[in-house]
Amino acid sequence: MESLFLFLAITFFLTFLIGRLIEKIRVPWIFAALLIGASLSFFNPFYAVTSSQAFNLLAQLGMYFLLFVIGFEIDLTKMKKASKFLLKSMFFIILLEAFFGTIVVHFVFGYELLISFVVALSFATVGEAVLIPILHEFKIVNTRLGQSIIGIGLLDDIIEILLLIGVIFLIGSGAHTHASIGLTIVALFLLFGLAFGLTKLGKTGKRFSFLDIDVLFLFVLFIFFLFLGIGEYAYASPVAALLAGIALKTFIPEKRLKKIESEVKTMCYGFFAPIFFLWVGLSMDINYLFAFPLLVLLVVVVSKGAKLLGSYIAARTELGSKQSILLGIGLSVRFSTSIIIVKILLENNLIGIDLYSVIIASSIIFKFLVPVLFSNLLVRWKVVPT
């Protein structure tokens, strides 16, 4: 246990140092942990620690807390008010990239079509949170381009939720026995029933306006772990974490929500999330990437090309040629949900280390390439003042 504590101390210190450096090129500091994990996958002197049950438990909690925070950020009201342009653009852009991605995964890596489509669709979703600081910096959040990026990124949460549920059912179908099917169905109904019930109890939630933040935080943790506990019986803990966040967002009064959301994010990103991203990086096979670097390049080119083509076709009339290209670049960035889905597929042996390593490597490339390219083109094409 002592070695785990020292390992965590070293990890957080290096994440802090490297994170400060990559923030200068507008890459979120949290991905420093992913880079550290990828480096350790090449040579890991801490194998006894990183393969321990304690470390894996912390990493899995990191995954669940990330999904919980994502659920906190999903705004169902805004989704209902989305324009037809954003809806059509979102579906066209993501499905076009998923189509080309499915072809690559199926014919190059040899996976069946269903798994190929799931992997491609997860990789086609958007991590708009990475670009929001850049949109604020250049004061284009409220422009048509800025709202299109945020809106499509928000709406694709629908696809992410459905995809996550689909992946859980895909995993569960192989784990169920006849004796456990009934328990699983009951657990799923209870899980969705609790989530739906909390979203409909807004008036009751107003009573929580008078609770101290520390007491309210305990209630939030109670709901989070309650959902996880029920989700375990349905092989659906990731979905349970997401639903807990969505339900609490609609249940807790808005003024209290902002404060408690800050507390939850601090705990998630300050402690659990770096361990999760370290775990993701550790699972890579760097030797495979060195042996087949062109596969990473192929995935990057196909994914980026499909996103740019889809954005240009869908948004050229509304935004113009240059801004539609910027839209495609902005929507190319990935964030935690797609990484979580791919990690779940790997952990349940639905994909191999080869495909997983290529996807994570290409995701890292996008993390560094997209913010830099997007910022420079904003200025060069005079979308913002120089």
The 8 nearest C-alpha neighbors of each residue, nearest first, counted from 0:
[[1, 3, 2, 4, 48, 53, 5, 51],
 [2, 0, 4, 3, 5, 6, 48, 7],
 [1, 3, 5, 0, 4, 6, 48, 7],
 [4, 2, 6, 0, 1, 5, 48, 7],
 [3, 5, 7, 1, 6, 2, 8, 0],
 [6, 4, 8, 2, 7, 3, 9, 1],
 [5, 7, 3, 9, 8, 4, 2, 10],
 [6, 8, 10, 4, 5, 9, 11, 3],
 [9, 7, 5, 6, 11, 10, 4, 12],
 [8, 10, 12, 6, 7, 11, 13, 5],
 [11, 9, 7, 13, 8, 12, 14, 6],
 [10, 12, 14, 8, 13, 9, 7, 15],
 [11, 13, 15, 9, 14, 10, 8, 16],
 [14, 12, 16, 10, 15, 11, 17, 9],
 [15, 13, 11, 31, 17, 32, 12, 18],
 [14, 16, 18, 12, 13, 17, 11, 19],
 [17, 15, 13, 19, 18, 14, 12, 20],
 [18, 16, 20, 14, 19, 31, 15, 13],
 [19, 17, 28, 15, 31, 21, 20, 16],
 [18, 20, 22, 16, 17, 21, 15, 28],
 [21, 19, 17, 18, 22, 23, 16, 24],
 [20, 22, 23, 18, 26, 24, 19, 17],
 [21, 23, 25, 26, 24, 19, 20, 28],
 [22, 24, 21, 25, 20, 19, 26, 18],
 [23, 25, 22, 21, 26, 371, 370, 367],
 [26, 24, 22, 23, 370, 27, 21, 371],
 [25, 27, 22, 21, 24, 367, 28, 366],
 [28, 26, 29, 22, 30, 25, 129, 21],
 [29, 27, 18, 30, 31, 22, 26, 21],
 [28, 30, 31, 27, 32, 273, 18, 14],
 [31, 29, 33, 32, 28, 27, 34, 276],
 [30, 32, 34, 18, 14, 29, 33, 28],
 [33, 31, 277, 35, 30, 273, 34, 14],
 [32, 34, 276, 30, 277, 280, 36, 31],
 [35, 33, 37, 31, 32, 36, 38, 30],
 [36, 34, 32, 38, 33, 37, 31, 39],
 [35, 37, 280, 277, 281, 39, 33, 38],
 [36, 38, 280, 34, 40, 281, 35, 39],
 [39, 37, 35, 36, 40, 41, 34, 42],
 [40, 38, 43, 42, 36, 41, 37, 281],
 [39, 41, 281, 37, 38, 42, 283, 43],
 [42, 40, 39, 38, 285, 43, 37, 286],
 [43, 41, 39, 40, 44, 38, 45, 46],
 [42, 44, 39, 45, 46, 40, 41, 38],
 [45, 43, 46, 42, 39, 47, 48, 49],
 [46, 44, 43, 48, 47, 49, 6, 39],
 [45, 47, 49, 48, 43, 44, 50, 51],
 [48, 46, 50, 45, 49, 51, 44, 2],
 [49, 47, 51, 46, 45, 50, 3, 54],
 [48, 50, 46, 51, 47, 54, 45, 55],
 [51, 49, 48, 47, 46, 52, 54, 55],
 [52, 50, 48, 53, 54, 49, 47, 55],
 [51, 53, 55, 54, 56, 50, 49, 57],
 [54, 52, 56, 51, 55, 57, 3, 48],
 [53, 55, 57, 56, 51, 52, 49, 58],
 [56, 54, 58, 52, 57, 53, 59, 51],
 [55, 57, 59, 53, 54, 58, 52, 60],
 [56, 58, 60, 54, 55, 59, 61, 53],
 [59, 57, 275, 61, 55, 274, 60, 56],
 [58, 60, 62, 56, 61, 57, 55, 63],
 [61, 59, 63, 57, 62, 58, 64, 56],
 [60, 62, 271, 272, 58, 275, 64, 59],
 [61, 63, 59, 65, 60, 64, 275, 66],
 [64, 62, 60, 66, 65, 61, 240, 237],
 [63, 65, 67, 61, 66, 62, 267, 60],
 [66, 64, 68, 62, 67, 63, 61, 69],
 [65, 67, 69, 241, 63, 64, 68, 240],
 [66, 68, 244, 64, 241, 240, 70, 65],
 [69, 67, 71, 65, 70, 66, 64, 244],
 [70, 68, 66, 72, 71, 67, 65, 73],
 [71, 69, 244, 245, 241, 67, 68, 73],
 [70, 72, 244, 68, 69, 245, 248, 73],
 [73, 71, 69, 70, 74, 68, 245, 248],
 [74, 72, 70, 71, 75, 69, 245, 153],
 [73, 75, 76, 77, 72, 78, 153, 71],
 [74, 76, 78, 77, 73, 79, 245, 249],
 [77, 75, 79, 78, 74, 80, 81, 73],
 [78, 76, 80, 79, 74, 75, 81, 153],
 [77, 79, 75, 81, 76, 80, 154, 74],
 [78, 80, 76, 77, 81, 75, 82, 74],
 [81, 79, 77, 78, 82, 76, 75, 83],
 [82, 80, 78, 79, 77, 85, 83, 86],
 [81, 83, 84, 85, 86, 80, 87, 79],
 [82, 84, 86, 85, 87, 81, 88, 80],
 [83, 85, 87, 82, 86, 88, 81, 314],
 [86, 84, 88, 82, 83, 87, 151, 89],
 [87, 85, 83, 89, 88, 84, 90, 82],
 [86, 88, 84, 90, 89, 85, 83, 91],
 [89, 87, 85, 91, 313, 86, 90, 92],
 [90, 88, 86, 151, 92, 87, 91, 85],
 [89, 91, 87, 93, 88, 92, 94, 86],
 [90, 92, 88, 94, 89, 93, 95, 87],
 [93, 91, 309, 95, 89, 90, 94, 88],
 [94, 92, 96, 90, 123, 95, 91, 89],
 [93, 95, 97, 91, 96, 92, 90, 98],
 [96, 94, 98, 92, 97, 93, 91, 309],
 [95, 97, 305, 93, 99, 98, 94, 306],
 [96, 98, 120, 94, 119, 100, 95, 99],
 [99, 97, 95, 101, 96, 100, 94, 102],
 [100, 98, 102, 96, 101, 97, 103, 95],
 [101, 99, 119, 97, 103, 102, 98, 96],
 [100, 102, 116, 115, 104, 98, 119, 99],
 [101, 103, 99, 105, 100, 104, 106, 98],
 [102, 104, 100, 107, 101, 106, 105, 99],
 [105, 103, 108, 101, 115, 107, 102, 106],
 [106, 104, 110, 109, 102, 103, 115, 108],
 [105, 107, 109, 103, 104, 108, 102, 110],
 [108, 106, 103, 104, 109, 105, 102, 110],
 [109, 107, 104, 105, 110, 106, 354, 103],
 [108, 110, 105, 106, 107, 104, 111, 115],
 [111, 109, 105, 108, 115, 104, 114, 112],
 [112, 110, 114, 113, 115, 105, 109, 104],
 [111, 113, 115, 114, 116, 105, 110, 101],
 [112, 114, 116, 115, 111, 117, 110, 101],
 [115, 113, 117, 116, 112, 111, 118, 110],
 [114, 116, 112, 101, 118, 104, 113, 117],
 [115, 117, 101, 119, 113, 114, 118, 120],
 [118, 116, 114, 120, 119, 115, 121, 113],
 [117, 119, 121, 115, 116, 120, 114, 122],
 [120, 118, 100, 97, 116, 122, 101, 121],
 [121, 119, 97, 123, 117, 122, 118, 116],
 [122, 120, 337, 118, 123, 119, 124, 117],
 [121, 123, 119, 120, 124, 337, 118, 333],
 [124, 122, 120, 121, 93, 97, 96, 119],
 [125, 123, 122, 121, 155, 93, 120, 337],
 [124, 126, 152, 333, 330, 127, 332, 331],
 [127, 125, 334, 333, 128, 332, 129, 152],
 [126, 128, 152, 129, 130, 125, 149, 131],
 [127, 129, 131, 126, 130, 334, 132, 149],
 [128, 130, 127, 131, 126, 27, 132, 332],
 [131, 129, 133, 127, 128, 132, 134, 370],
 [130, 132, 134, 128, 133, 129, 135, 127],
 [133, 131, 135, 134, 130, 136, 129, 128],
 [134, 132, 136, 130, 135, 131, 137, 374],
 [133, 135, 131, 140, 139, 137, 132, 136],
 [136, 134, 138, 132, 133, 137, 140, 131],
 [135, 137, 133, 134, 138, 132, 139, 131],
 [136, 138, 134, 135, 139, 133, 383, 140],
 [139, 137, 135, 136, 140, 134, 141, 383],
 [138, 140, 142, 134, 141, 145, 137, 135],
 [141, 139, 145, 134, 142, 138, 135, 146],
 [140, 142, 139, 146, 145, 143, 138, 144],
 [143, 141, 139, 145, 144, 140, 146, 138],
 [142, 144, 146, 145, 147, 141, 318, 139],
 [145, 143, 147, 142, 146, 148, 322, 326],
 [146, 144, 140, 142, 148, 147, 139, 143],
 [145, 147, 149, 143, 148, 144, 150, 141],
 [148, 146, 150, 144, 145, 149, 151, 143],
 [149, 147, 145, 151, 146, 150, 152, 144],
 [148, 150, 152, 146, 147, 151, 153, 127],
 [151, 149, 147, 153, 152, 148, 146, 154],
 [152, 150, 154, 153, 89, 148, 149, 85],
 [153, 151, 149, 127, 150, 155, 125, 154],
 [152, 154, 150, 151, 155, 156, 149, 73],
 [155, 153, 151, 156, 152, 157, 150, 78],
 [154, 156, 157, 158, 152, 153, 151, 159],
 [155, 157, 159, 154, 158, 153, 160, 152],
 [158, 156, 155, 160, 159, 154, 161, 153],
 [157, 159, 161, 155, 156, 160, 162, 154],
 [158, 160, 156, 162, 157, 161, 163, 155],
 [159, 161, 163, 157, 162, 158, 156, 164],
 [162, 160, 164, 158, 163, 159, 165, 157],
 [161, 163, 165, 159, 164, 160, 158, 166],
 [162, 164, 166, 160, 165, 161, 159, 167],
 [165, 163, 161, 167, 162, 166, 160, 238],
 [164, 166, 162, 168, 163, 167, 161, 169],
 [167, 165, 169, 163, 168, 164, 162, 170],
 [166, 168, 170, 164, 169, 165, 235, 171],
 [169, 167, 171, 165, 170, 166, 172, 164],
 [170, 168, 166, 167, 172, 171, 165, 173],
 [171, 169, 167, 168, 172, 173, 166, 174],
 [170, 172, 168, 174, 173, 169, 234, 175],
 [173, 171, 169, 170, 174, 175, 168, 167],
 [172, 174, 171, 170, 175, 169, 176, 168],
 [175, 173, 171, 172, 170, 176, 234, 179],
 [176, 174, 172, 173, 171, 179, 180, 177],
 [175, 177, 179, 178, 180, 174, 173, 172],
 [176, 178, 180, 179, 175, 181, 182, 174],
 [179, 177, 176, 180, 181, 182, 175, 183],
 [178, 180, 182, 176, 181, 177, 175, 183],
 [181, 179, 183, 177, 182, 178, 175, 184],
 [180, 182, 184, 183, 179, 185, 178, 177],
 [183, 181, 185, 179, 180, 184, 186, 232],
 [182, 184, 233, 180, 186, 181, 185, 232],
 [183, 185, 187, 181, 186, 182, 188, 180],
 [184, 186, 182, 188, 183, 187, 189, 181],
 [187, 185, 183, 189, 184, 188, 233, 229],
 [188, 186, 190, 184, 189, 185, 233, 183],
 [187, 189, 185, 191, 190, 186, 192, 184],
 [188, 190, 192, 186, 187, 191, 193, 185],
 [191, 189, 187, 193, 192, 188, 186, 194],
 [190, 192, 194, 188, 193, 189, 195, 187],
 [193, 191, 189, 195, 190, 194, 188, 196],
 [194, 192, 196, 190, 191, 195, 189, 197],
 [193, 195, 191, 246, 197, 196, 192, 242],
 [196, 194, 192, 198, 193, 197, 191, 199],
 [195, 197, 193, 199, 194, 198, 192, 200],
 [198, 196, 200, 199, 194, 246, 195, 250],
 [197, 199, 249, 195, 246, 196, 250, 200],
 [200, 198, 196, 197, 201, 195, 250, 249],
 [201, 199, 197, 203, 202, 198, 250, 204],
 [200, 202, 250, 204, 203, 199, 198, 249],
 [203, 201, 204, 205, 200, 206, 250, 199],
 [202, 204, 200, 205, 201, 206, 250, 207],
 [203, 205, 201, 250, 251, 206, 202, 207],
 [206, 204, 207, 202, 203, 208, 252, 201],
 [205, 207, 204, 208, 203, 209, 202, 210],
 [206, 208, 205, 210, 209, 204, 251, 252],
 [209, 207, 206, 205, 210, 255, 252, 204],
 [208, 210, 207, 206, 211, 205, 255, 212],
 [211, 209, 207, 208, 215, 212, 214, 206],
 [210, 212, 214, 213, 215, 209, 208, 216],
 [213, 211, 215, 214, 216, 210, 259, 258],
 [212, 214, 216, 215, 211, 217, 210, 259],
 [215, 213, 217, 216, 211, 212, 210, 218],
 [216, 214, 212, 218, 217, 213, 210, 211],
 [215, 217, 213, 219, 214, 218, 212, 220],
 [216, 218, 220, 214, 215, 219, 221, 213],
 [217, 219, 221, 215, 216, 220, 222, 214],
 [220, 218, 216, 222, 221, 217, 223, 215],
 [219, 221, 223, 217, 218, 222, 224, 216],
 [220, 222, 218, 219, 224, 223, 225, 217],
 [221, 223, 225, 219, 220, 224, 226, 218],
 [224, 222, 220, 226, 221, 225, 243, 219],
 [223, 225, 227, 226, 221, 222, 228, 220],
 [226, 224, 222, 228, 227, 223, 221, 229],
 [225, 227, 229, 239, 224, 223, 228, 230],
 [228, 226, 224, 230, 236, 225, 229, 239],
 [229, 227, 225, 231, 230, 226, 224, 232],
 [228, 230, 226, 231, 227, 232, 186, 225],
 [229, 231, 236, 235, 227, 233, 239, 228],
 [232, 230, 234, 236, 233, 228, 229, 235],
 [233, 231, 230, 234, 229, 183, 186, 182],
 [232, 234, 183, 235, 230, 231, 186, 187],
 [235, 233, 231, 232, 171, 230, 236, 167],
 [234, 236, 230, 233, 238, 237, 167, 231],
 [235, 237, 230, 239, 227, 231, 238, 234],
 [238, 236, 240, 239, 235, 63, 241, 66],
 [239, 237, 241, 235, 240, 236, 242, 164],
 [238, 240, 236, 242, 226, 230, 237, 241],
 [241, 239, 67, 243, 237, 238, 242, 63],
 [240, 242, 67, 70, 66, 238, 244, 239],
 [241, 243, 245, 239, 244, 240, 246, 238],
 [244, 242, 240, 246, 241, 245, 223, 239],
 [243, 245, 70, 71, 67, 247, 241, 242],
 [246, 244, 70, 242, 248, 71, 243, 247],
 [247, 245, 194, 243, 198, 248, 244, 197],
 [246, 248, 250, 244, 249, 245, 251, 243],
 [249, 247, 245, 71, 246, 250, 251, 244],
 [248, 250, 198, 247, 246, 251, 201, 245],
 [251, 249, 247, 201, 204, 248, 198, 197],
 [250, 252, 204, 256, 247, 248, 249, 253],
 [253, 251, 255, 205, 254, 256, 204, 208],
 [252, 254, 256, 255, 251, 257, 248, 249],
 [255, 253, 256, 252, 257, 258, 208, 251],
 [254, 256, 258, 253, 252, 257, 208, 259],
 [255, 257, 253, 259, 254, 258, 260, 251],
 [258, 256, 260, 255, 259, 254, 261, 253],
 [259, 257, 261, 255, 260, 256, 262, 254],
 [258, 260, 262, 256, 261, 257, 255, 263],
 [261, 259, 263, 257, 262, 258, 256, 264],
 [260, 262, 264, 258, 259, 263, 265, 257],
 [263, 261, 259, 265, 260, 264, 266, 258],
 [262, 264, 260, 266, 265, 261, 267, 259],
 [265, 263, 267, 261, 266, 262, 268, 260],
 [264, 266, 262, 269, 263, 267, 268, 261],
 [265, 267, 269, 263, 264, 270, 268, 262],
 [268, 266, 264, 271, 265, 272, 269, 270],
 [269, 267, 272, 265, 270, 264, 266, 271],
 [268, 270, 266, 265, 267, 271, 272, 273],
 [269, 271, 268, 266, 267, 272, 273, 274],
 [270, 272, 61, 267, 274, 273, 268, 275],
 [271, 273, 61, 268, 275, 274, 267, 270],
 [274, 272, 276, 32, 275, 271, 277, 29],
 [275, 273, 277, 58, 272, 271, 276, 278],
 [274, 276, 58, 272, 278, 61, 277, 273],
 [277, 275, 33, 279, 273, 278, 274, 32],
 [276, 278, 36, 33, 32, 274, 280, 275],
 [279, 277, 275, 281, 276, 280, 274, 58],
 [280, 278, 276, 277, 282, 281, 275, 33],
 [279, 281, 36, 37, 33, 277, 282, 278],
 [282, 280, 36, 40, 278, 37, 283, 279],
 [281, 283, 280, 279, 278, 40, 284, 352],
 [284, 282, 356, 281, 280, 285, 40, 37],
 [283, 285, 287, 286, 356, 40, 352, 282],
 [286, 284, 288, 287, 41, 283, 289, 40],
 [285, 287, 289, 288, 284, 290, 41, 291],
 [286, 288, 290, 285, 289, 284, 291, 353],
 [289, 287, 285, 291, 292, 290, 286, 357],
 [288, 290, 286, 287, 292, 291, 285, 284],
 [289, 291, 287, 288, 292, 286, 285, 293],
 [292, 290, 288, 293, 289, 294, 287, 295],
 [293, 291, 288, 294, 295, 289, 290, 296],
 [294, 292, 296, 295, 291, 297, 288, 298],
 [295, 293, 297, 296, 292, 291, 298, 357],
 [294, 296, 298, 357, 293, 297, 292, 361],
 [295, 297, 293, 299, 294, 298, 300, 292],
 [298, 296, 294, 300, 295, 299, 293, 301],
 [297, 299, 295, 301, 296, 300, 302, 294],
 [300, 298, 296, 302, 297, 301, 361, 303],
 [299, 301, 297, 303, 302, 298, 304, 296],
 [302, 300, 304, 298, 303, 299, 305, 297],
 [301, 303, 299, 305, 304, 300, 298, 96],
 [302, 304, 306, 300, 305, 301, 299, 307],
 [305, 303, 301, 307, 306, 302, 300, 308],
 [304, 306, 96, 308, 302, 307, 303, 309],
 [305, 307, 303, 309, 327, 304, 308, 96],
 [306, 308, 327, 310, 304, 309, 305, 324],
 [309, 307, 305, 311, 310, 306, 304, 312],
 [308, 310, 92, 306, 312, 311, 307, 305],
 [311, 309, 327, 313, 307, 312, 308, 314],
 [310, 312, 323, 308, 315, 309, 314, 313],
 [311, 313, 309, 310, 314, 315, 308, 323],
 [312, 314, 310, 88, 311, 309, 315, 91],
 [315, 313, 317, 323, 316, 311, 310, 318],
 [316, 314, 319, 320, 311, 318, 323, 317],
 [315, 317, 314, 319, 318, 313, 320, 312],
 [318, 316, 314, 315, 319, 323, 313, 84],
 [319, 317, 315, 322, 314, 323, 316, 320],
 [318, 320, 315, 322, 316, 321, 323, 317],
 [319, 321, 315, 323, 322, 324, 311, 318],
 [322, 320, 324, 323, 319, 325, 380, 318],
 [321, 323, 325, 324, 318, 320, 319, 326],
 [322, 324, 326, 311, 320, 314, 325, 315],
 [325, 323, 327, 321, 326, 322, 311, 307],
 [326, 324, 322, 328, 327, 323, 329, 321],
 [325, 327, 323, 329, 324, 328, 322, 330],
 [328, 326, 307, 310, 324, 330, 325, 306],
 [329, 327, 325, 331, 326, 330, 324, 369],
 [328, 330, 326, 331, 327, 325, 332, 373],
 [329, 331, 327, 328, 125, 332, 326, 148],
 [332, 330, 328, 329, 327, 333, 303, 125],
 [331, 333, 126, 330, 365, 125, 366, 369],
 [334, 332, 126, 125, 362, 331, 337, 366],
 [333, 335, 126, 336, 337, 338, 332, 125],
 [334, 336, 338, 337, 339, 333, 65, 126],
 [337, 335, 339, 338, 334, 340, 159, 66],
 [336, 338, 121, 340, 339, 335, 122, 341],
 [337, 339, 335, 341, 336, 340, 342, 334],
 [340, 338, 342, 336, 337, 341, 335, 343],
 [339, 341, 343, 337, 342, 338, 336, 344],
 [342, 340, 344, 338, 343, 339, 345, 337],
 [341, 343, 339, 345, 344, 340, 338, 346],
 [344, 342, 340, 346, 345, 341, 339, 347],
 [343, 345, 341, 349, 347, 342, 346, 350],
 [346, 344, 348, 342, 350, 347, 343, 349],
 [345, 347, 343, 348, 344, 342, 349, 350],
 [346, 348, 344, 345, 349, 343, 170, 350],
 [349, 347, 345, 350, 346, 344, 351, 343],
 [348, 350, 344, 347, 345, 351, 114, 346],
 [351, 349, 345, 348, 344, 354, 352, 355],
 [352, 350, 353, 354, 345, 355, 348, 349],
 [351, 353, 355, 354, 356, 284, 283, 350],
 [354, 352, 356, 351, 355, 357, 287, 284],
 [353, 355, 357, 356, 352, 351, 358, 350],
 [354, 356, 352, 358, 353, 357, 359, 351],
 [357, 355, 283, 359, 353, 358, 354, 284],
 [356, 358, 360, 354, 295, 355, 359, 361],
 [359, 357, 361, 355, 360, 356, 362, 354],
 [358, 360, 362, 356, 361, 357, 363, 355],
 [361, 359, 357, 363, 362, 358, 356, 364],
 [362, 360, 364, 358, 363, 359, 295, 299],
 [361, 363, 359, 365, 360, 364, 358, 366],
 [362, 364, 366, 360, 361, 365, 359, 367],
 [365, 363, 361, 362, 366, 367, 368, 360],
 [364, 366, 368, 362, 363, 367, 369, 332],
 [367, 365, 363, 364, 368, 369, 332, 362],
 [368, 366, 365, 364, 369, 26, 370, 363],
 [367, 369, 365, 371, 366, 364, 370, 372],
 [368, 370, 372, 365, 371, 373, 367, 366],
 [371, 369, 373, 372, 368, 25, 374, 367],
 [372, 370, 374, 373, 369, 368, 375, 24],
 [373, 371, 369, 375, 374, 370, 368, 376],
 [372, 374, 370, 376, 371, 375, 369, 377],
 [375, 373, 377, 371, 372, 376, 370, 378],
 [374, 376, 372, 378, 377, 373, 379, 371],
 [377, 375, 379, 378, 373, 374, 380, 372],
 [378, 376, 382, 374, 375, 380, 379, 383],
 [377, 379, 381, 376, 375, 380, 385, 383],
 [380, 378, 376, 381, 377, 375, 382, 385],
 [379, 381, 378, 382, 376, 377, 321, 383],
 [382, 380, 378, 383, 379, 384, 377, 385],
 [381, 383, 377, 380, 378, 384, 379, 322],
 [384, 382, 381, 378, 377, 385, 137, 139],
 [385, 383, 381, 378, 382, 137, 377, 379],
 [384, 378, 383, 381, 379, 382, 377, 380]]
